Amino acid sequence: MAFLEESSSVPGIAAISAASPRDYIALLKPRVMSLVVFTALTGLLFASQHVNIVIGFASLLAIAVGAGASGALNMWYDADIDAVMRRTCRRPIPTGKVTGREALAFGLTLAIFAVLTLALVANLLAAGLLAFTIFFYVVIYTMWLKRSTPQNIVIGGAAGALPPIVGYAAATGQVSLAALVLFAIIFIWTPPHFWALALVRSAEYGRAGVPMLPNVKGADRTRLEILLYSLVLAVIGVAPFILGFASPVYGCLSVVLGAAFVGFAVRVYRVRDGDGANRCAMRLFGFSIVYLFLLFAELLSERLIALAIAFVR
């Protein structure tokens, strides 16, 4: 669990940390937040009607704050895990820069602010979806799935896939097939993305007691799962073009990127020993980030161009 007890030289009084603004920014998980804003913006611009700039900006700000709240609450609860993993041991709570109670209060405050703001500037559906996203990530994934099942990333990935739906709902007050397709792309992308890293970090996850797939089912089973998900992703990635949501340029790009993703996954499946296996896994992990960015960047560019043309007319 998280660090709930704080030390103090005065009995009965919790210690107050001298955290800097940078430490609180780190609690927000800025890299994850930027991905959330990027995909939520794409969902928002997929709305058929023109989006009011002020409402759109305020909605994205609320979604970003909600993502930051999720990150802070995740770090609060996972402080014990973060402390024993090399990738996370320098986060603000394990290093003592921010106390667990401060992180909890910070995260809850941001979460309430984000949901109420989205309800006021957009609509109740978007606010409800944002609240559900925060709840799912913090309670369902962080507190339950992450510590209990090797399918934690598969099921928990829904939280990271919801921002395009929240963005679309903020603009329209409803959910569409286009938004669901964007959700599906991120949802299917998440397992091979994280499992590639888990193959390399399996020893760390084992020490932390996190039942990631390589630790529970073995590396070979994980490689097979990565390959299977990659094949499904290559098909789902083309769906926006097939369903008429994107241009032929996107269609060609998604086919090329999907084939490359499968190629990296095949290498991970075939190379199983030594440093070569780790290099293949990390190459897939790195390319998976490029894959998602380029797909959504193309979708976003096409929507911006369409809106610009409509504005000129």
N, C-alpha and C positions, 0 to 999 in steps of 0.2 A: 504493500500500500504506500500511499504518499507519506511524506514526513509531516505528521500532525503535531508532534511535540517539539517545541522550540526551547532551546536552552536560555537561561537568564541568570544573572547574578543575584537577582531579587526573587525570592520564592513567590510562586503564584503569578508571576508576570512574564508574559512571553517576550522573547527578545525581539527587538526591532532592527531590521537589517538596514544597511546604508546603501541600498541598491541605486544604481544610476539609471537614467532613462534608457540607456542602451540595454540594460538587463531586462527591463520590462518589454522593450521591443523584441528581444530574443524570445521572451515567453510567447509572443504572438506567432512564432514560426513564420517569419516573413516570406520564406521561399514557398511554403505551402499556401500562404495567403495570396501571393501573387498569382499562383496557378488557379486558385478559387476565383479571384477577380477576373482573370483572363477567360475562363470558361463560362462564368456567369455573364460577362459582357457579351459573349457570343450568343448565349441563350436569349439575352435581352434583345439583341439586335435581330434575332430571328422572328420577332414579333412582326406581324403583317402591317400594323398601323405605325405611324410615326410615333416615336417615343419622345416625350417632353424631356429636354436636356437636363433641366433642374431635377426633375423626378428621377430620371435615369441615373444621374450622378449620385443623388442622395441614396437611391436604392443600392447602388454598387458599394457606396461607403458603408451602409448598414450590413451588407453581405460580408464585406471585408472585415468589419469589426466582429461579426459573428464567427467568422473563421478564426480570427485571433483569439476570441474567447474560448473556442474549442481547443486551440493549441495550448493556452494557459492552463485550462482545466485538465487536459491530457498530461501536461508536465507535472501538475500538482499530484495527480494520482499515481503517475508512473515514476515518481522520483526515485524509488528504490531500484527499479529496473535501470533507469538512466545512469545511476551511480556506478553500476558495474559493467557498463558497456562503453567501449572506447569511443564509439561514434557519438555518444550522448553525455559522457561523464563531465563535460565542461559546460553543461547547461546551467542556468542561474541557480536552480534549487540544489542540485548536488554539490555545487561549489560554495554554497552558503551565501550567495549574494542576495538571494530572495528567499524569504521563509515560505514554508508550505502554506501557512494561513494567509499570507499576503497574496500568493499566487491564486489561492482559492477565491478570496474576496475580489481580486482583480478580474478573474475570469467570469465570476457570476455577475459582477457589475456590468461588464462589457456585453455579456449575453443578453441581459435584460434590456440594456440600452439598444442593442442592435435589433431585437425583435420588436420592441415598441416603436422604434424609429421607422422600420419597414412597414409596420401596420399603419402608421400615420401618413407616410409619404407615398405609399403604394397601395396595398390592399391586404385584407386579412388572410387570403390564401397564401400569398408570398410570405407573410410573417409566420403563419403556421408551418409552412414548409421549412423556413429557416430555423424555427424552434425545434422542429422534428430532426433536422440535420444535426444541430448541436447536441440534442438528447441522444441521438443514435450514435454519434461519434464518441461522446463522453461516457454514457452509461452502457449502451449495448456493446460497443466495440472495446473501449478502453477498460471499463470495469469488469466486463464479462467475457466476451469472445477472446480477447487478446491473451488471457491467462488460462483459457479452458479448452480451446480447440485449435487444431492446425488449419482449420478453415477460417480462421480469424480474418485474414486478409480478403478472402472471397466474399464473405457476408459483410464484413465491416467496410469493404470498398464502396458500398452503396452511399455512405456518408460523403465520400470524396467525389462521387459521381452526381450528386444532387444539385450543385450550384447552377448548371445550365437550366434546370427546371425551375429553380427559384428565380433566376433572372428572367426567364420567359413569363413566369407567373406575375412578377413585379410589373411587367409592361402590359400584360393583357388581362390579368385576373383569372387565367385559366391555364391548362396544360395541353400541349399539342403533341402530335406524333413526332414532329421535328425535335422537340425538346426531349422526348423519350429516346430518340435515336442518339442524341448527344450523350444522354445518360448512359446508354448501352455501351457506347464506345469507351467511355472512361471506366465503366464497371468491368468490362472484359479486359481492358488494358492493365488494370491494377494488379491482379495476381502475378502475371509473368514479370511485371516490373519489379515488384517487391521480392518475389521468390528468387530472382536472379541475384539480388543482393543477399538474400538469406542463405544462399548456397555458400557464399564467401564468408558470411558472418555467423555461420551455424554454431560455432563453438561459443561465441559471445551470447547468442540467444540461449544456448544450453545452460551457461553459467547463471543467466538471469532468470531461468525458469520459464521462459516463454516458449510455448509449444509450436514453433514454426514448422512448416511441412518437412524440411530436411531433417529436423531433429526427431520427428515422430515417425514419418513414413520412409525416411532415407533419401539420400541424394539422387539415386536413380529414379525413384518415383517422382521426385520433384522435377527432374529434367523432362520426364514424360509429360507431366501436367503443364509445364511451361510450353512445350511444343504444341500440345492440344489447344491450349488457350490462345496461342499465337495464331494457329490456323483459323480459329473462330474469329479472332480479332481482324485478320486480314479480310474476311468477308464482311464483318460488321462495319469496318472502316469505309467500305465502298457504298454503304447503304444511303448516305445523304445524296449521292449522285443518282443511284438507282431509283430512289423515291422522288426525285425531282427537286430536292432541297439545295442542290449544289450544281455547279457548272461542270462541263467536260474536263476543264483544267483540274478541278478537284478530283474528278473521277480518275484521271491518269495519275495524279500525284498519289492518291490513296492506294492505287494498285501497285505502284512502284515501291512505296513505303511499306505496304503490307508484305510484299514479296521479300524485301530486305529484312523485315522483322522476323519472318519465318526462317530466312537464311541464318540469321544470328541464333535463333532458337535451335535450329538443326545442329549448328556448331556446338552449342551447349549440350545438346543431347548426345552427340558423338564423342566429344572430348571429355573424359571423365577422371583423368588422373593428373596430379601434380599442379604446378603453377599454371600450366596451359588451361586447365579447367577453370581456374579462378579468373584468368584473363578473359576467357570466352564469356563467362557469366557477367563480368564487369562491363564488357563491351555491349552485351545485350542491355544491361541496366542503363548505360549511358545512351545508347541508341533509342531506347524506349522513351526517354525524355524528349529527344529530338523528334521522334515520331509523333507524339501527342501534340507538341508545340506546333509543328508544321501543319498538321491537319487542321487544328483550330485556328491557326494564323490564316490559312487559306480561306476557311469558312468566314472568318471575321472580315477579311479583306473583301470578299465578294459581297457581304452584306453592307459594308460601308460604301462600296462603289454603287450598289443598287440604291441605297438611301440618298447618295449624292446626286445620282441621275434623277431620282424622283423629286428631290428638292429643287433642282434646276428647272424641271418641267413645271 
